[in-house]
């Protein structure tokens, strides 16, 4: 028997309202990237989770065991591989399979993954170190070259200045060779931390070498007459990369009595810093280079001075996985230039390296020079308290009732986490003074915007707290009560989940009236 149209409409309305009344879910993450307001946790775009930052533990530079925080970056530059090389090369030019990265434009490169293919090379320009951070692994089949340029050879005329080698990746340039107008120039130093080789004066003397770390604060002295320029020296300071300064340049040689110009000094090696969450593998075809540039040579049978060599640079590789070096890591000294029949340029000092992973279980071969650290330490997760705060969630209702939450995480024994909330009528407040345990809000009607944060205590360097996802379930109430006893008892109307269905209500009403109009009536 067909019911009256008003009763049918009531039941349809009742069904639509009740079917959407509960269970709206606000997903905070993943993905977490756009939802994070601030965080001392690391958002790993590759793993799609949050985890503590990393640290080098128990390294010893001679002053006892110390610790050093390392940063894998936020992955904002995406993947570095053959499909993206041009994006990071100056003018998008990758002619000759050479990637020219300007370190003044990219003072830090923050990748999700890094692969340098065989046959390709990175030859940076710019004054900053080359810093590569990867949220996963680093694979090097090609060549990363931050070595200093070689100094220019002598010119047959001492009216023509010989140009020094230029530094990159924070390596400093050498000194130009001597002419009739000027003596050989000293190599450029690095902010007082390392000093350049002295320039030769007068005639028939060599240029000094540039020290990678010249603790005396004085340049390596130039030669005098037939005496070669002095070699750059290293005194063992700053082995743990407190300062990311490149090595200094070698000095220029003096002009010869036979009217030849002096040879120019080589540039100092630059700084390469690689930090990865995953494995770092340098394959047999791969190299990471930051060696000192050789000094320029004097012409054969000429009596001017050779150029001093640039100092060896600095290379650090930190991996929370394994480090494998089948290729080459080199930050070696440069070689002073030949003086012809005159004095030679001075050699430079060796550079520094620091290569370590999560367990130190690798043989540090093909790494030159070997580290001067007493103990190079190991990479693990930081411990302590970490906080990640999220942007507000608009519940799209005027009065949601918070029901429950789910945190998908890995929390080893001894570690803990706490979810806290703030509800407000505005979307852009500072909730920092009002956080409260999420459990205190259960089954209580709240304001429209939900702010949340998770505080984590992580106590194990090898087994960190990993935060995978956070979701919140709430009843999207409005504020108008409907007496729907026949289907769901007394509840409030849905705050947005049923709005789409309610748009269909006029169609249902029209159908009911048409059915009622043409259907036979049973008495």
Secondary structure as a PSIPRED ss2 file (coil, helix, strand):
# PSIPRED VFORMAT (PSIPRED V4.0)

   1 X C   1.000  0.000  0.000
   2 X C   1.000  0.000  0.000
   3 X C   1.000  0.000  0.000
   4 X C   1.000  0.000  0.000
   5 X H   0.000  1.000  0.000
   6 X H   0.000  1.000  0.000
   7 X H   0.000  1.000  0.000
   8 X H   0.000  1.000  0.000
   9 X H   0.000  1.000  0.000
  10 X H   0.000  1.000  0.000
  11 X H   0.000  1.000  0.000
  12 X H   0.000  1.000  0.000
  13 X H   0.000  1.000  0.000
  14 X H   0.000  1.000  0.000
  15 X H   0.000  1.000  0.000
  16 X H   0.000  1.000  0.000
  17 X H   0.000  1.000  0.000
  18 X H   0.000  1.000  0.000
  19 X H   0.000  1.000  0.000
  20 X C   1.000  0.000  0.000
  21 X C   1.000  0.000  0.000
  22 X C   1.000  0.000  0.000
  23 X C   1.000  0.000  0.000
  24 X E   0.000  0.000  1.000
  25 X E   0.000  0.000  1.000
  26 X E   0.000  0.000  1.000
  27 X E   0.000  0.000  1.000
  28 X E   0.000  0.000  1.000
  29 X E   0.000  0.000  1.000
  30 X C   1.000  0.000  0.000
  31 X C   1.000  0.000  0.000
  32 X C   1.000  0.000  0.000
  33 X H   0.000  1.000  0.000
  34 X H   0.000  1.000  0.000
  35 X H   0.000  1.000  0.000
  36 X E   0.000  0.000  1.000
  37 X E   0.000  0.000  1.000
  38 X E   0.000  0.000  1.000
  39 X E   0.000  0.000  1.000
  40 X C   1.000  0.000  0.000
  41 X C   1.000  0.000  0.000
  42 X E   0.000  0.000  1.000
  43 X E   0.000  0.000  1.000
  44 X E   0.000  0.000  1.000
  45 X C   1.000  0.000  0.000
  46 X C   1.000  0.000  0.000
  47 X C   1.000  0.000  0.000
  48 X C   1.000  0.000  0.000
  49 X E   0.000  0.000  1.000
  50 X E   0.000  0.000  1.000
  51 X E   0.000  0.000  1.000
  52 X C   1.000  0.000  0.000
  53 X C   1.000  0.000  0.000
  54 X E   0.000  0.000  1.000
  55 X E   0.000  0.000  1.000
  56 X E   0.000  0.000  1.000
  57 X E   0.000  0.000  1.000
  58 X E   0.000  0.000  1.000
  59 X E   0.000  0.000  1.000
  60 X E   0.000  0.000  1.000
  61 X C   1.000  0.000  0.000
  62 X C   1.000  0.000  0.000
  63 X C   1.000  0.000  0.000
  64 X C   1.000  0.000  0.000
  65 X E   0.000  0.000  1.000
  66 X E   0.000  0.000  1.000
  67 X E   0.000  0.000  1.000
  68 X E   0.000  0.000  1.000
  69 X E   0.000  0.000  1.000
  70 X E   0.000  0.000  1.000
  71 X C   1.000  0.000  0.000
  72 X C   1.000  0.000  0.000
  73 X C   1.000  0.000  0.000
  74 X C   1.000  0.000  0.000
  75 X C   1.000  0.000  0.000
  76 X C   1.000  0.000  0.000
  77 X C   1.000  0.000  0.000
  78 X C   1.000  0.000  0.000
  79 X E   0.000  0.000  1.000
  80 X E   0.000  0.000  1.000
  81 X C   1.000  0.000  0.000
  82 X C   1.000  0.000  0.000
  83 X C   1.000  0.000  0.000
  84 X C   1.000  0.000  0.000
  85 X H   0.000  1.000  0.000
  86 X H   0.000  1.000  0.000
  87 X H   0.000  1.000  0.000
  88 X H   0.000  1.000  0.000
  89 X C   1.000  0.000  0.000
  90 X H   0.000  1.000  0.000
  91 X H   0.000  1.000  0.000
  92 X H   0.000  1.000  0.000
  93 X C   1.000  0.000  0.000
  94 X C   1.000  0.000  0.000
  95 X H   0.000  1.000  0.000
  96 X H   0.000  1.000  0.000
  97 X H   0.000  1.000  0.000
  98 X E   0.000  0.000  1.000
  99 X E   0.000  0.000  1.000
 100 X C   1.000  0.000  0.000
 101 X C   1.000  0.000  0.000
 102 X E   0.000  0.000  1.000
 103 X C   1.000  0.000  0.000
 104 X C   1.000  0.000  0.000
 105 X C   1.000  0.000  0.000
 106 X C   1.000  0.000  0.000
 107 X C   1.000  0.000  0.000
 108 X C   1.000  0.000  0.000
 109 X E   0.000  0.000  1.000
 110 X E   0.000  0.000  1.000
 111 X E   0.000  0.000  1.000
 112 X C   1.000  0.000  0.000
 113 X E   0.000  0.000  1.000
 114 X E   0.000  0.000  1.000
 115 X E   0.000  0.000  1.000
 116 X E   0.000  0.000  1.000
 117 X C   1.000  0.000  0.000
 118 X C   1.000  0.000  0.000
 119 X C   1.000  0.000  0.000
 120 X C   1.000  0.000  0.000
 121 X E   0.000  0.000  1.000
 122 X E   0.000  0.000  1.000
 123 X C   1.000  0.000  0.000
 124 X C   1.000  0.000  0.000
 125 X E   0.000  0.000  1.000
 126 X C   1.000  0.000  0.000
 127 X C   1.000  0.000  0.000
 128 X C   1.000  0.000  0.000
 129 X C   1.000  0.000  0.000
 130 X E   0.000  0.000  1.000
 131 X E   0.000  0.000  1.000
 132 X E   0.000  0.000  1.000
 133 X E   0.000  0.000  1.000
 134 X E   0.000  0.000  1.000
 135 X C   1.000  0.000  0.000
 136 X C   1.000  0.000  0.000
 137 X C   1.000  0.000  0.000
 138 X E   0.000  0.000  1.000
 139 X E   0.000  0.000  1.000
 140 X E   0.000  0.000  1.000
 141 X C   1.000  0.000  0.000
 142 X C   1.000  0.000  0.000
 143 X E   0.000  0.000  1.000
 144 X E   0.000  0.000  1.000
 145 X E   0.000  0.000  1.000
 146 X C   1.000  0.000  0.000
 147 X C   1.000  0.000  0.000
 148 X C   1.000  0.000  0.000
 149 X C   1.000  0.000  0.000
 150 X C   1.000  0.000  0.000
 151 X C   1.000  0.000  0.000
 152 X C   1.000  0.000  0.000
 153 X C   1.000  0.000  0.000
 154 X C   1.000  0.000  0.000
 155 X C   1.000  0.000  0.000
 156 X C   1.000  0.000  0.000
 157 X C   1.000  0.000  0.000
 158 X C   1.000  0.000  0.000
 159 X C   1.000  0.000  0.000
 160 X C   1.000  0.000  0.000
 161 X C   1.000  0.000  0.000
 162 X C   1.000  0.000  0.000
 163 X C   1.000  0.000  0.000
 164 X C   1.000  0.000  0.000
 165 X C   1.000  0.000  0.000
 166 X C   1.000  0.000  0.000
 167 X C   1.000  0.000  0.000
 168 X C   1.000  0.000  0.000
 169 X C   1.000  0.000  0.000
 170 X C   1.000  0.000  0.000
 171 X C   1.000  0.000  0.000
 172 X C   1.000  0.000  0.000
 173 X C   1.000  0.000  0.000
 174 X C   1.000  0.000  0.000
 175 X C   1.000  0.000  0.000
 176 X C   1.000  0.000  0.000
 177 X C   1.000  0.000  0.000
 178 X C   1.000  0.000  0.000
 179 X C   1.000  0.000  0.000
 180 X C   1.000  0.000  0.000
 181 X C   1.000  0.000  0.000
 182 X C   1.000  0.000  0.000
 183 X C   1.000  0.000  0.000
 184 X C   1.000  0.000  0.000
 185 X C   1.000  0.000  0.000
 186 X C   1.000  0.000  0.000
 187 X C   1.000  0.000  0.000
 188 X C   1.000  0.000  0.000
 189 X C   1.000  0.000  0.000
 190 X E   0.000  0.000  1.000
 191 X C   1.000  0.000  0.000
 192 X C   1.000  0.000  0.000
 193 X C   1.000  0.000  0.000
 194 X E   0.000  0.000  1.000
 195 X C   1.000  0.000  0.000
 196 X C   1.000  0.000  0.000
 197 X C   1.000  0.000  0.000
 198 X C   1.000  0.000  0.000
 199 X C   1.000  0.000  0.000
 200 X C   1.000  0.000  0.000
 201 X C   1.000  0.000  0.000
 202 X C   1.000  0.000  0.000
 203 X E   0.000  0.000  1.000
 204 X C   1.000  0.000  0.000
 205 X C   1.000  0.000  0.000
 206 X C   1.000  0.000  0.000
 207 X C   1.000  0.000  0.000
 208 X C   1.000  0.000  0.000
 209 X C   1.000  0.000  0.000
 210 X C   1.000  0.000  0.000
 211 X C   1.000  0.000  0.000
 212 X C   1.000  0.000  0.000
 213 X E   0.000  0.000  1.000
 214 X C   1.000  0.000  0.000
 215 X C   1.000  0.000  0.000
 216 X C   1.000  0.000  0.000
 217 X C   1.000  0.000  0.000
 218 X C   1.000  0.000  0.000
 219 X C   1.000  0.000  0.000
 220 X C   1.000  0.000  0.000
 221 X C   1.000  0.000  0.000
 222 X C   1.000  0.000  0.000
 223 X C   1.000  0.000  0.000
 224 X E   0.000  0.000  1.000
 225 X C   1.000  0.000  0.000
 226 X C   1.000  0.000  0.000
 227 X E   0.000  0.000  1.000
 228 X C   1.000  0.000  0.000
 229 X C   1.000  0.000  0.000
 230 X C   1.000  0.000  0.000
 231 X C   1.000  0.000  0.000
 232 X C   1.000  0.000  0.000
 233 X C   1.000  0.000  0.000
 234 X E   0.000  0.000  1.000
 235 X C   1.000  0.000  0.000
 236 X C   1.000  0.000  0.000
 237 X C   1.000  0.000  0.000
 238 X C   1.000  0.000  0.000
 239 X C   1.000  0.000  0.000
 240 X C   1.000  0.000  0.000
 241 X C   1.000  0.000  0.000
 242 X C   1.000  0.000  0.000
 243 X C   1.000  0.000  0.000
 244 X C   1.000  0.000  0.000
 245 X C   1.000  0.000  0.000
 246 X C   1.000  0.000  0.000
 247 X C   1.000  0.000  0.000
 248 X C   1.000  0.000  0.000
 249 X C   1.000  0.000  0.000
 250 X C   1.000  0.000  0.000
 251 X C   1.000  0.000  0.000
 252 X C   1.000  0.000  0.000
 253 X C   1.000  0.000  0.000
 254 X C   1.000  0.000  0.000
 255 X E   0.000  0.000  1.000
 256 X C   1.000  0.000  0.000
 257 X C   1.000  0.000  0.000
 258 X C   1.000  0.000  0.000
 259 X C   1.000  0.000  0.000
 260 X C   1.000  0.000  0.000
 261 X C   1.000  0.000  0.000
 262 X C   1.000  0.000  0.000
 263 X C   1.000  0.000  0.000
 264 X C   1.000  0.000  0.000
 265 X C   1.000  0.000  0.000
 266 X C   1.000  0.000  0.000
 267 X C   1.000  0.000  0.000
 268 X C   1.000  0.000  0.000
 269 X C   1.000  0.000  0.000
 270 X C   1.000  0.000  0.000
 271 X E   0.000  0.000  1.000
 272 X E   0.000  0.000  1.000
 273 X E   0.000  0.000  1.000
 274 X E   0.000  0.000  1.000
 275 X E   0.000  0.000  1.000
 276 X E   0.000  0.000  1.000
 277 X C   1.000  0.000  0.000
 278 X C   1.000  0.000  0.000
 279 X C   1.000  0.000  0.000
 280 X E   0.000  0.000  1.000
 281 X E   0.000  0.000  1.000
 282 X E   0.000  0.000  1.000
 283 X C   1.000  0.000  0.000
 284 X C   1.000  0.000  0.000
 285 X C   1.000  0.000  0.000
 286 X C   1.000  0.000  0.000
 287 X E   0.000  0.000  1.000
 288 X E   0.000  0.000  1.000
 289 X E   0.000  0.000  1.000
 290 X C   1.000  0.000  0.000
 291 X C   1.000  0.000  0.000
 292 X C   1.000  0.000  0.000
 293 X C   1.000  0.000  0.000
 294 X C   1.000  0.000  0.000
 295 X C   1.000  0.000  0.000
 296 X C   1.000  0.000  0.000
 297 X C   1.000  0.000  0.000
 298 X C   1.000  0.000  0.000
 299 X C   1.000  0.000  0.000
 300 X C   1.000  0.000  0.000
 301 X C   1.000  0.000  0.000
 302 X C   1.000  0.000  0.000
 303 X C   1.000  0.000  0.000
 304 X C   1.000  0.000  0.000
 305 X C   1.000  0.000  0.000
 306 X C   1.000  0.000  0.000
 307 X C   1.000  0.000  0.000
 308 X C   1.000  0.000  0.000
 309 X C   1.000  0.000  0.000
 310 X C   1.000  0.000  0.000
 311 X C   1.000  0.000  0.000
 312 X C   1.000  0.000  0.000
 313 X C   1.000  0.000  0.000
 314 X E   0.000  0.000  1.000
 315 X E   0.000  0.000  1.000
 316 X E   0.000  0.000  1.000
 317 X E   0.000  0.000  1.000
 318 X E   0.000  0.000  1.000
 319 X E   0.000  0.000  1.000
 320 X C   1.000  0.000  0.000
 321 X C   1.000  0.000  0.000
 322 X C   1.000  0.000  0.000
 323 X E   0.000  0.000  1.000
 324 X E   0.000  0.000  1.000
 325 X E   0.000  0.000  1.000
 326 X C   1.000  0.000  0.000
 327 X C   1.000  0.000  0.000
 328 X E   0.000  0.000  1.000
 329 X E   0.000  0.000  1.000
 330 X E   0.000  0.000  1.000
 331 X C   1.000  0.000  0.000
 332 X C   1.000  0.000  0.000
 333 X C   1.000  0.000  0.000
 334 X C   1.000  0.000  0.000
 335 X C   1.000  0.000  0.000
 336 X C   1.000  0.000  0.000
 337 X C   1.000  0.000  0.000
 338 X C   1.000  0.000  0.000
 339 X C   1.000  0.000  0.000
 340 X C   1.000  0.000  0.000
 341 X C   1.000  0.000  0.000
 342 X C   1.000  0.000  0.000
 343 X C   1.000  0.000  0.000
 344 X C   1.000  0.000  0.000
 345 X C   1.000  0.000  0.000
 346 X C   1.000  0.000  0.000
 347 X C   1.000  0.000  0.000
 348 X C   1.000  0.000  0.000
 349 X C   1.000  0.000  0.000
 350 X C   1.000  0.000  0.000
 351 X C   1.000  0.000  0.000
 352 X E   0.000  0.000  1.000
 353 X E   0.000  0.000  1.000
 354 X E   0.000  0.000  1.000
 355 X E   0.000  0.000  1.000
 356 X E   0.000  0.000  1.000
 357 X C   1.000  0.000  0.000
 358 X C   1.000  0.000  0.000
 359 X C   1.000  0.000  0.000
 360 X C   1.000  0.000  0.000
 361 X C   1.000  0.000  0.000
 362 X C   1.000  0.000  0.000
 363 X C   1.000  0.000  0.000
 364 X C   1.000  0.000  0.000
 365 X C   1.000  0.000  0.000
 366 X C   1.000  0.000  0.000
 367 X E   0.000  0.000  1.000
 368 X E   0.000  0.000  1.000
 369 X C   1.000  0.000  0.000
 370 X C   1.000  0.000  0.000
 371 X C   1.000  0.000  0.000
 372 X C   1.000  0.000  0.000
 373 X C   1.000  0.000  0.000
 374 X C   1.000  0.000  0.000
 375 X E   0.000  0.000  1.000
 376 X E   0.000  0.000  1.000
 377 X E   0.000  0.000  1.000
 378 X E   0.000  0.000  1.000
 379 X E   0.000  0.000  1.000
 380 X E   0.000  0.000  1.000
 381 X E   0.000  0.000  1.000
 382 X C   1.000  0.000  0.000
 383 X C   1.000  0.000  0.000
 384 X E   0.000  0.000  1.000
 385 X E   0.000  0.000  1.000
 386 X E   0.000  0.000  1.000
 387 X E   0.000  0.000  1.000
 388 X E   0.000  0.000  1.000
 389 X E   0.000  0.000  1.000
 390 X E   0.000  0.000  1.000
 391 X E   0.000  0.000  1.000
 392 X E   0.000  0.000  1.000
 393 X E   0.000  0.000  1.000
 394 X E   0.000  0.000  1.000
 395 X C   1.000  0.000  0.000
 396 X C   1.000  0.000  0.000
 397 X C   1.000  0.000  0.000
 398 X C   1.000  0.000  0.000
 399 X C   1.000  0.000  0.000
 400 X C   1.000  0.000  0.000
 401 X E   0.000  0.000  1.000
 402 X E   0.000  0.000  1.000
 403 X E   0.000  0.000  1.000
 404 X E   0.000  0.000  1.000
 405 X E   0.000  0.000  1.000
 406 X E   0.000  0.000  1.000
 407 X E   0.000  0.000  1.000
 408 X E   0.000  0.000  1.000
 409 X E   0.000  0.000  1.000
 410 X E   0.000  0.000  1.000
 411 X C   1.000  0.000  0.000
 412 X C   1.000  0.000  0.000
 413 X C   1.000  0.000  0.000
 414 X C   1.000  0.000  0.000
 415 X C   1.000  0.000  0.000
 416 X E   0.000  0.000  1.000
 417 X E   0.000  0.000  1.000
 418 X E   0.000  0.000  1.000
 419 X E   0.000  0.000  1.000
 420 X E   0.000  0.000  1.000
 421 X E   0.000  0.000  1.000
 422 X E   0.000  0.000  1.000
 423 X E   0.000  0.000  1.000
 424 X E   0.000  0.000  1.000
 425 X C   1.000  0.000  0.000
 426 X C   1.000  0.000  0.000
 427 X C   1.000  0.000  0.000
 428 X C   1.000  0.000  0.000
 429 X C   1.000  0.000  0.000
 430 X C   1.000  0.000  0.000
 431 X C   1.000  0.000  0.000
 432 X C   1.000  0.000  0.000
 433 X C   1.000  0.000  0.000
 434 X C   1.000  0.000  0.000
 435 X C   1.000  0.000  0.000
 436 X E   0.000  0.000  1.000
 437 X E   0.000  0.000  1.000
 438 X H   0.000  1.000  0.000
 439 X H   0.000  1.000  0.000
 440 X H   0.000  1.000  0.000
 441 X H   0.000  1.000  0.000
 442 X C   1.000  0.000  0.000
 443 X C   1.000  0.000  0.000
 444 X C   1.000  0.000  0.000
 445 X E   0.000  0.000  1.000
 446 X C   1.000  0.000  0.000
 447 X C   1.000  0.000  0.000
 448 X C   1.000  0.000  0.000
 449 X E   0.000  0.000  1.000
 450 X E   0.000  0.000  1.000
 451 X E   0.000  0.000  1.000
 452 X E   0.000  0.000  1.000
 453 X E   0.000  0.000  1.000
 454 X E   0.000  0.000  1.000
 455 X E   0.000  0.000  1.000
 456 X E   0.000  0.000  1.000
 457 X E   0.000  0.000  1.000
 458 X E   0.000  0.000  1.000
 459 X C   1.000  0.000  0.000
 460 X C   1.000  0.000  0.000
 461 X C   1.000  0.000  0.000
 462 X C   1.000  0.000  0.000
 463 X C   1.000  0.000  0.000
 464 X C   1.000  0.000  0.000
 465 X C   1.000  0.000  0.000
 466 X E   0.000  0.000  1.000
 467 X E   0.000  0.000  1.000
 468 X E   0.000  0.000  1.000
 469 X E   0.000  0.000  1.000
 470 X E   0.000  0.000  1.000
 471 X E   0.000  0.000  1.000
 472 X E   0.000  0.000  1.000
 473 X E   0.000  0.000  1.000
 474 X E   0.000  0.000  1.000
 475 X E   0.000  0.000  1.000
 476 X C   1.000  0.000  0.000
 477 X E   0.000  0.000  1.000
 478 X E   0.000  0.000  1.000
 479 X E   0.000  0.000  1.000
 480 X E   0.000  0.000  1.000
 481 X E   0.000  0.000  1.000
 482 X E   0.000  0.000  1.000
 483 X E   0.000  0.000  1.000
 484 X E   0.000  0.000  1.000
 485 X C   1.000  0.000  0.000
 486 X C   1.000  0.000  0.000
 487 X C   1.000  0.000  0.000
 488 X C   1.000  0.000  0.000
 489 X E   0.000  0.000  1.000
 490 X E   0.000  0.000  1.000
 491 X E   0.000  0.000  1.000
 492 X E   0.000  0.000  1.000
 493 X E   0.000  0.000  1.000
 494 X E   0.000  0.000  1.000
 495 X C   1.000  0.000  0.000
 496 X C   1.000  0.000  0.000
 497 X C   1.000  0.000  0.000
 498 X C   1.000  0.000  0.000
 499 X H   0.000  1.000  0.000
 500 X H   0.000  1.000  0.000
 501 X H   0.000  1.000  0.000
 502 X H   0.000  1.000  0.000
 503 X C   1.000  0.000  0.000
 504 X C   1.000  0.000  0.000
 505 X H   0.000  1.000  0.000
 506 X H   0.000  1.000  0.000
 507 X H   0.000  1.000  0.000
 508 X H   0.000  1.000  0.000
 509 X H   0.000  1.000  0.000
 510 X H   0.000  1.000  0.000
 511 X H   0.000  1.000  0.000
 512 X H   0.000  1.000  0.000
 513 X H   0.000  1.000  0.000
 514 X H   0.000  1.000  0.000
 515 X H   0.000  1.000  0.000
 516 X H   0.000  1.000  0.000
 517 X H   0.000  1.000  0.000
 518 X H   0.000  1.000  0.000
 519 X C   1.000  0.000  0.000
 520 X C   1.000  0.000  0.000
 521 X C   1.000  0.000  0.000
 522 X C   1.000  0.000  0.000
 523 X C   1.000  0.000  0.000
